[in-house]
Every structure is written in structure tokens, then in C-alpha cells.
């Protein structure tokens, strides 16, 4: 059994999709818990709805890292999935979970990645640059923002006059279609 912790700061739609995907199939993967740095995050609703324990840690605890690491090791977590988690992962976690932390980025890396590039800000930058396509990148986390090994990318077309909201919708469709599949497939083949 592979034990996974999902880190999320927002609504939890990708965390929900991963949990639903695992429920639909026979898998040796178990989402042990959800972890958040936001007391008011929508992820709480996903946790309550699907019966998965959720744990809150303030940003100060994430910044230090040691307490989070101890928590994960105590629960025998083997993998971390970042599903809309809006803070940098500390080196102590990256070293302890080397090549075992997944992230989903809303652009075709290496374009539009790096510090401060997340969510709407990415879509605004893509549109401002006049790109004709965008997409998602599912990658492993290393010590540099959005520079870990890319495991999978999916593209979507940008149409003339497309708004940030319309692009965000297209990107979310790709996220929900592929993130769970890629993460589960990668864990199952290791």
C-alpha cells in the first residue's frame, strides 16, 4: 500500500478528483490525509464530503518544515501531491521525499513557471504574451520553482479574444482529466 498526503490551499477540486479516481479503481494507493495551510480553504468541504482526515498547519510551521516532516513520517506517508498548494515546499521535505512530490502547473513549462507564477497570474502572462496555446505540466518537485522533471503535458488552443476566465476553464478541464491518472500511474509503476 502506497500512502499519499495531498497538500491543498484552495477549493480542493483536484484533490477531490484524485480521491474519486482512486475510488473508481482497484489500487494499492491510499490517500491517508489532506494537509492545508489555510483555515478557510474549500478543501475542508472535500475532506468532510469524502471522509478523509484534514490537518491544518500555519505557514510558520510550513516555513520551518521539521514539524510537517515529523507528521508525515509518523503517518508513514510515501508520496506528496500538491493540488493547488500555494507555498514553496521547504528543502527538508524535498530532501526527505526526493522525486516523490508531484505538482501541477497551469502552463507548458518551462514557460510561465517560477516564483509568483500561479493560477490567474499564469493565465494573464500567457495571454499578454500572445501565445496560441497553453496547457498543464505535471512535474516532480525539486529545490527550484517549477524546474523538476516534467512527467506529462497536455495542451489546449488559445482562441482570439479569449479571456483569462475562459482560459482558466480550459486549463481546469485538462487538470481534472489528467492529474489523477498521471499521479496514480507514476506511483503504480515505481
N, C-alpha and C positions, 0 to 999 in steps of 0.2 A: 504494500500500500504506500503510495506517494502522498505525503501530506503537504498541502498548499495553504499559504496565507495570502489573501487578497487585500492589498492596500488601496484605499479609495478616499477621495476628499469631496466628491460631488454626489450626484444623484444615484450612482451605482448601476447605471444601465448595462455597462459592460460586465460588471461583477454578476449581475442578475443573469445575463446571457450565458456566462461561463457555468454558473450553477445549473441553469436549465439544460444546457448542453450535456453536462455530466449526468444529470438525472435521466436523460433520454437514452443513455447507452450503458453498457456494462463496462466499467472502468475501474482500474486499480488506483484511481486518483480520488482523493478526498479533500474538499475544501474544509479545512479544520476551523478557520476563523476569518473574520473580516477585521481589518485594522484601519482606524481613521485618525486624522489629526484635526477634525472639525466636529465640534459638539452638535452642530445643527445640520450636518450633512444628510442628504437624501438617502445615503447608504443605510441609515438606521431602519428605514422602511423596508428595504430589501432584506435586511437581516431578520426583522420581525416576520415578514411575509414568508420567508423560506426557512426559518428556524435555524439560522447559522449564528453562532456567538459573535458578537461585535465588541471590540475593545478600543477605547479612546485613549490616546496619549497626546499630551500637548506638544506643540512644536519644540519647546525647550527640551523635552525628552528625546524627540527625534534628532535634534541637533547634536546631542551628546552621543546617542546611539547605543550605549552599553546596556541600558535597561531594556531596550527593544530587542537587542540580540539575546539577552538572557531569557526574555519572554518567549521568543521564537524557539530557542534551543530547548527550553523546558517543555514546550508543546511538541517537540520533535519535528518541527517544520523543515521540509527539504527544499521547497521552492517558494518564491515570492512572485506574485503577479501584481504589477502596478496598473490599476484600472482607473485612470483619472486621478492619480495621486499627485497633488500639486506641491511637491517639495523635493529637493535634492536628497538622494539616498547617501547616507554617511559612509565614509570609507570602511569603517568597521563592519558594516553589513555587506558591502560589496566584496570585501576580502573573505568573509565567512561564507558567503553564498556566491562564490565565483562561478560565472556562467549559469546561474540558477535564478536570476531575477529577470523577468520579462517586462518590457514596456511597450506601449502602443503610442505611436506618434502620428499626429494628423497631417503629415506631408510625406513626400517622397524623399526621404533622407538620401544624401546629406543636405539637400536643400531645406531651408527654413527650420533648421534644428538649432539647438544651443540654448543657453541661458535666456530666460524670458520668453521663449517661443513655445506657447501652449495655446490650445483652444482657439478662440476667436482671433487672437493676435497672429497666429499662423495663417489663418484664412485671409485676414486683411493683407498680410505681406504677400501671399501668393497672388491675390487679385491685383494688388498695387503693382506687382512686377509684370503683369500682363501674361501670366502663364496660361497655356492652353489645356493643361491637365494638372491634377493633383492626386492625392490618394493617401494611403496609410502605409506605415512601416512598422512592422513588429520586430523588435530587436532585443538583444540581451543588454543588460546594463553594465557599464564599466565606469571607471573613475571620471570620464569626461561626458558632459551632457550630450546625449543622443549620438554617441560615437561607437557604441557597442555593435557587435556583429548583427547585421540585418538578416533575419531569418525568412522574412516574407514581405512582399509589397503587392499592393493592389491599386489600380489606377481608376480615375474617373475623369470624364471630359469636363472642361470648364466652357460654358457657353457664353456668348457675347451678352454683356449686361447682367451676368449672374451676380446676385447679392451674396454677402457674407453668410446670411442665414440659409440661403439655398445651397451654397457650397457645404456648409456645416451639415446640412441634412444628408447630402450625398456621401459625405465622409462617414457619418454615423451609420449609414446603411452598410458601408464596407466594414466598419468596425464590428458591427453585430454579426455580419456574415462570416468573417474570417478569424477574429481574435481567438475565440474559444477553440476553434478547430486547430489552429496553428499551435497554440499553447499545449493543448492536450496531446496532439500528435508528437510534438517535440519531447514532452515528458515521457510518453509511452515508448519512444524509440531509444531513449538513453539507457 
